[in-house]
Amino acid sequence: MKKLSSLGLASLALVALIPAAPAGQAQPQVTFTRDIAPILQRSCQSCHRPNSLAPMSLITYEDVRPFARAMKQRTGLRNKRGVMPPWFIEKDLGIQQFKDDISLSDAEVNTIAKWADNGAPQGNLADMPPLRQWPDAGAWQIGTPDLIVDTGAVNMKAISPDWWGALDPAPTGLQEDRYVSAIEIKEVNDSFKKEGRATVGGLFVFHHAIMAVITPQGGGSGAVSGWPVHEVGRNADIFNPDAGRLLRAGAQVIFPSVHLHANGKDTNAHLQVGFKFHPKGYQPKLREQLMNIGTGDIDLRGMEANQRIDAYQTLTQPMKLSVFEPHMHAAGVRMCLESIYGSLVETLNCAGYDHSWVKTYQYADDAAPLLPRGTILHVSAFFDNTPANKNVVDPRNWSGLGHRSIDNMVILLAQGLNLTDEQFEQEVAARREKLHLTEGQSVLGCPLCGFLQLPKRPAPAPTPAVQQ
């Protein structure tokens, strides 16, 4: 089994550009105190601080100085495996407006490179911003949950093959039906307290865990899927305010598909599922849908790069797409999503892929694709099964569909809001007004935004009833 790659440096984000100097005047020197420290405080130190996730602290100049060259190298990878911050959306095509975007502009990457190349000077201490105060390392991204459900514990030996199976149901203890506004799944283990590799693979044993809920139904019960998936490095899920998920009284949380890997240490671990609830009396106006767009027809030849697998799905009703989340395995390096409506083909996004960092990208509200009924979603997945891809154990081997890291998958885990025709027309009208679009003027991801009056498409014919 391939071990997961180093966490490296955490998120590097927005930095003010250095003002241009008048002609003939030297450019001001890039310094840690004035230019680099604000970047680290904004997004790196959430992980890179004492007793937190990352393998080194990036608080003080003395902490950071030894890693100046590494910062230049890792941020310069852009959307490739190992890039820091771990954000793989390609900048030169597709939608670029996302919530919680931690990526760097070219100017910001150049600023970091200039600082490293000039000897990483400290600068004037008077320019240093006050130290940022951080919550405890174990704090929840969604805030303090209203309900926390613990799964049963698992044990992985220091050296052992990947394990794939299910966890026993965990009762929620919920006494009444509640609508969920946000959910976060965390791995809790004793690996942090043991000597070993300071990498993502050395800290966790759960690669992914697919969640479902068992809901009481009279004398029996039913399993409800469509809940977010836990994956290493994945963000929390905050649902659309108008589309809360129902968690019923007496429900049990189950994980019917779990992928565990060894991390070089004997590790005891379990998952915690944190739920935030809407106020009592809340009723959703919209329904959010989780779509798994993928294929099992994976045929990857050994010692070959740039191998492509395609998958398709047709929307049977209008949708506002809210989440773009590629899921592949060790050989995966890139995934793209296209929308096809009539003769209009648009690339919504392409993103690099790193098996050590499974990222979910949530569209900004004013940029989320508004797709009519009949739109075809086309997923293209690209694989590198050569020695150049350090995530692959032995690139001489053929690879197909499977649950282990050395096997492969092609799945786009998309989330979206199902809309009625009337709701879709209202969303398109609001988008046109927000972006000040004129007749005939469209925008990426909204193929009908150029119409003052939307063309009508017939609703799909109802599915014939099955004869008993």
Protein Blocks (a to p, Z undefined) as FASTA:
>chain_A
ZZdddekjaddddddddddddehiacddddfklmmmmmmmmmmmmmmcghilblbdcfbm
mlmmmmmmmmmmmmmnomaghiacddfbdfkgcjfbdghiabdcfklmmmmmmmmmnopa
gbjfklpccddddddfkbcfkbpafbdcddddddddfbdcddddddddddekiabdcddf
bdcdddddfklmpgcdddfklmpmbfbdcddddddehjbccddehiacddehiacddddf
klcccddehiacddfbccdddehiacddddddddddddehiacfbdcdddddddfbdcdd
ehiahiacddddddfbdcddfbdcddddfklcbdcddddehjbccdfbdcdddfklccdd
dddfklgccddehiacddddddddbfklmkbmblmbccdddfbfklccdddddddddddf
klmmmmmmmmmmmnopaehiacehiaklmpmbdcddddddddddddZZ
